Amino acid sequence: MKPRRARTWPIASRLSGLAAEWGTLAAGRVLAGTGAVFLQVLMLKMVFDWFVGTRDLFLATSLYIVGWPTGHALGQVLLTAAAQAGGWSWAFHAAGLACAAGLLALALGYAPPAGAAARVQAPLSALSRREFALVTIAGLLWMVVNGAYVVLLGFGPELLIERGAKPVAAAEAVGLMPAAFLVGIPLGAWLATRWRAGDLFIAGSLAAGTAVTWAILQGGGGVLFLALGLLLSLGVAPAAALPSEALREETRSAGLGWYFVWYFVGSAALPPLAGALGDTTGTAETPVAFAAGAIAACIVLLTVFRLAQRARAAA
């Protein structure tokens, strides 16, 4: 399966780069977002097609996920340089070229697993009640933990600034969190595989993340964001692999589409909700406390997932 609709990415970046008015720019961004949605669903399915049932599932999933913070970091540096060198439109042109190169490499280098061409993917209506329930719970967990992460990225600098930090120093301190993900995600995947302790790493990383976020609220220094990123990232790959336990091979495409609905809902809804809480109280401590509570709630969601899995299996 090749992510054909994700080819809208290079086209969308080209359209945005050529935009002379807001409407064209907005159309390019909508088109890019559409391609991104298809790409995320299809890429995770491709990982599962190859690695479900093998010892490399967590590590393969981690390498898929770590592309996001890596691209984010590279984009901040390289696209800013492109914009400074040739104007803002060149940032879009450079992004389009990078996407086109990635899709070309995928088209030339990817081969589906044996027999994949003969497999028929069922529609969403074909999901059993068990599959639908489990993938919904897994999607909620993924939604909440990612929403909390975005809230911390957005309101962490504001919290440090409230306490007297310079804006640049505050941004750099919080920027240590996504940087730590580059190491923590594959490291956690490797350790969870080696020790066969996926749930332990998910729950442990969530508990540690809650504790460190609470320490930040108590006045901890910016270096705690580095610890937060490292500890929270250790359970990311096992958590992202949970849908593979819920879905049959023929329902992966539709099931993962439903799974990612929750991710995008959370990314859109949780940061504004946290911001509204901050506006009400007049301090960034409230959104950060909201993020701490959200991370802790994911432990409950993991427990519910396992209980539902056992109950359905017994039934």
NORWOUR-V678684 format. One record per backbone hydrogen bond with DSSP energy under -1.0 kcal/mol. NH is the residue of the N-H (numbers start at 0). CO is the residue of the C=O. Records with the same first field share a line. If there is no record, write none. Layout:
NH: CO ; CO
This chain:
3: 1
6: 3
7: 4
8: 5
10: 6
11: 7
12: 8
13: 9
14: 10
15: 11
16: 12
17: 13
24: 20
25: 21
26: 22
27: 23
28: 24
29: 25
30: 26
31: 27
32: 28
33: 29
34: 30
35: 31
36: 32
37: 33
38: 34
39: 35
40: 36
41: 37
42: 38
43: 39
44: 40
45: 41
46: 42
47: 43
48: 44
49: 45
50: 46
51: 47
53: 50
56: 53
59: 55
60: 56
61: 57
62: 58
63: 59
64: 60
65: 61
67: 64
69: 65
70: 66
71: 67
72: 68
73: 69
74: 70
75: 71
76: 72
77: 73
78: 74
80: 76
81: 77
82: 78
83: 79
84: 80
85: 81
86: 82
89: 86
90: 87
92: 88
93: 89
94: 90
95: 91
96: 92
97: 93
98: 94
99: 95
100: 96
101: 97
102: 98
103: 99
104: 100
105: 101
106: 102
107: 103
108: 104
109: 105
115: 112
118: 115
121: 249
125: 122
126: 123
131: 127
132: 128
133: 129
134: 130
135: 131
136: 132
137: 133
138: 134
139: 135
140: 136
141: 137
142: 138
143: 139
144: 140
145: 141
146: 142
147: 143
148: 144
149: 145
150: 146
151: 147
152: 148
153: 149
154: 150
155: 151
158: 154
159: 155
160: 156
161: 157
162: 158
163: 160
164: 159
169: 165
170: 166
171: 167
172: 168
173: 169
174: 170
175: 172
176: 173
178: 174
179: 175
180: 176
183: 179
184: 180
186: 182
187: 183
188: 184
189: 185
190: 186
191: 187
192: 188
193: 189
194: 190
196: 191
200: 196
201: 197
202: 198
203: 199
204: 200
205: 201
206: 202
207: 203
208: 204
209: 205
210: 206
211: 207
212: 208
213: 209
214: 210
215: 211
216: 212
217: 213
218: 215
219: 214
223: 220
224: 221
226: 222
227: 223
228: 224
229: 225
230: 226
231: 227
232: 228
235: 232
238: 234
239: 235
240: 236
241: 238
243: 240
244: 241
245: 242
246: 242
250: 247
254: 250
255: 251
256: 252
257: 253
258: 254
259: 255
261: 257
263: 259
264: 260
265: 261
266: 262
267: 263
268: 264
269: 265
272: 268
273: 269
274: 270
275: 271
276: 272
277: 273
278: 274
279: 275
280: 276
281: 277
287: 283
288: 284
289: 285
290: 286
291: 287
292: 288
293: 289
294: 290
295: 291
296: 292
298: 295
300: 296
301: 297
302: 298
303: 299
304: 300
305: 301
306: 302
307: 303
308: 304
309: 305
310: 306
311: 307
312: 308
313: 309
314: 310
